[in-house]
C-alpha cells in the first residue's frame, strides 16, 4: 500500500500516524495561569528528545478557532511547565483533566489531585504522579495546527519504590554497575507496562486540554 499524504485530510493523516506510531507515553502537564490557577492537561504527543541537554517534547494542537490552549498560552508566557508520567492509580483522574474547564478553574481541584511545590519552576507538581519532570522552555516550533514545545528537564521527582535512587552517587546506598543495570531495566519494564495499560483506557482527546 502506498499513500500520498498530500491527498489526505488533516484528520486522515492524524489517524494514520497516531494509530501506527505506538506506543506513545502520555504526558500530564501542569502550568500556571496568569491569575495563579494551576492548569493540568494530558497530551499523547510527547516523548524524550535528547540527554545533553536533557530535553523532552510535547505537541499541542490548536483549538478549532486556531487559538492556543491554556497549556500553550501558559508555557509561552512563563516558559515553565511540569511533565508527569501517570500510572493506573491516577489514569481516570488524568483523563478527566482533558475535559474542558474555564481558565480560572483548576483541573487539580476538579479531579482531586494534590499540588506540591516544585524545586526550580513555579508550576507545582502532582503528588499522586509517580514521576515528574520540572522543565523550562528550550525551544518552540509552530505549525498551522500545532505548538511544539521542547523543554529542558531541570529536576526530576520519583517515588522511592521506583528504585531510581540506586542509580546515583551519594544516594542512600551505593549501587554496583550490575545493580544499576538491573534497576534501570526493572524501572523501564514497569514504566512501559504501566503506560500501555494507561493508554488502553483511552487516550485524551486532541481537541481538549
VENMOLIN-V507999 format. One record per backbone hydrogen bond with DSSP energy under -1.0 kcal/mol. CO is the residue of the C=O (numbers start at 1). NH is the residue of the N-H. E is the energy in kcal/mol with one decimal. If there is no record, write none. Layout:
BEGIN
co=CO nh=NH e=E
co=CO nh=NH e=E
END
This chain:
BEGIN
co=4 nh=7 e=-1.9
co=5 nh=8 e=-1.4
co=9 nh=13 e=-2.4
co=10 nh=14 e=-2.4
co=11 nh=15 e=-2.7
co=12 nh=16 e=-2.2
co=13 nh=17 e=-2.5
co=14 nh=18 e=-3.0
co=15 nh=19 e=-1.7
co=16 nh=20 e=-1.5
co=17 nh=21 e=-2.7
co=20 nh=22 e=-1.6
co=27 nh=43 e=-2.6
co=28 nh=84 e=-2.2
co=29 nh=41 e=-1.9
co=30 nh=82 e=-2.0
co=31 nh=39 e=-2.6
co=33 nh=36 e=-2.0
co=37 nh=33 e=-3.2
co=39 nh=31 e=-2.1
co=41 nh=29 e=-3.0
co=43 nh=27 e=-2.9
co=44 nh=46 e=-1.1
co=45 nh=59 e=-2.5
co=47 nh=57 e=-2.9
co=50 nh=55 e=-2.1
co=54 nh=153 e=-2.8
co=55 nh=49 e=-2.8
co=55 nh=50 e=-1.6
co=56 nh=151 e=-2.5
co=57 nh=47 e=-1.9
co=58 nh=149 e=-2.8
co=60 nh=147 e=-2.6
co=63 nh=66 e=-2.3
co=67 nh=63 e=-2.9
co=69 nh=73 e=-2.7
co=70 nh=74 e=-2.6
co=71 nh=75 e=-2.2
co=72 nh=76 e=-2.6
co=73 nh=77 e=-2.0
co=74 nh=78 e=-2.7
co=75 nh=79 e=-2.4
co=79 nh=137 e=-2.7
co=81 nh=135 e=-2.8
co=82 nh=30 e=-2.3
co=83 nh=133 e=-3.2
co=84 nh=28 e=-2.3
co=87 nh=90 e=-1.1
co=90 nh=94 e=-2.7
co=91 nh=95 e=-2.2
co=92 nh=96 e=-1.8
co=93 nh=97 e=-1.3
co=95 nh=98 e=-1.4
co=96 nh=99 e=-1.7
co=102 nh=105 e=-2.1
co=106 nh=110 e=-1.7
co=107 nh=111 e=-2.5
co=108 nh=112 e=-1.4
co=108 nh=113 e=-1.7
co=114 nh=127 e=-3.0
co=116 nh=125 e=-2.5
co=125 nh=116 e=-2.9
co=126 nh=129 e=-1.2
co=130 nh=159 e=-1.8
co=131 nh=85 e=-2.2
co=132 nh=157 e=-2.7
co=133 nh=83 e=-2.5
co=134 nh=154 e=-3.5
co=134 nh=155 e=-1.2
co=135 nh=81 e=-2.1
co=136 nh=152 e=-3.2
co=139 nh=150 e=-3.1
co=141 nh=148 e=-3.3
co=145 nh=62 e=-2.8
co=146 nh=143 e=-2.8
co=147 nh=60 e=-2.9
co=148 nh=141 e=-2.7
co=149 nh=58 e=-2.3
co=150 nh=138 e=-3.3
co=150 nh=139 e=-1.8
co=151 nh=56 e=-2.4
co=152 nh=136 e=-1.9
co=155 nh=134 e=-3.1
co=157 nh=132 e=-2.4
co=159 nh=162 e=-1.8
co=160 nh=163 e=-2.0
co=163 nh=166 e=-1.0
co=164 nh=167 e=-2.2
co=165 nh=168 e=-1.1
co=168 nh=171 e=-1.4
co=176 nh=180 e=-2.6
co=177 nh=181 e=-2.2
co=178 nh=182 e=-2.3
co=179 nh=183 e=-2.9
co=180 nh=184 e=-2.7
co=181 nh=185 e=-2.5
co=182 nh=186 e=-2.5
co=183 nh=187 e=-3.0
co=184 nh=188 e=-2.6
co=185 nh=189 e=-2.7
co=186 nh=190 e=-2.5
co=187 nh=191 e=-2.9
co=188 nh=192 e=-2.7
co=189 nh=193 e=-2.2
co=190 nh=194 e=-2.6
co=191 nh=195 e=-2.7
co=192 nh=196 e=-2.0
co=193 nh=197 e=-2.1
co=194 nh=198 e=-2.8
co=195 nh=199 e=-2.6
co=196 nh=200 e=-1.9
co=198 nh=201 e=-1.1
co=199 nh=202 e=-2.0
co=205 nh=208 e=-1.1
END
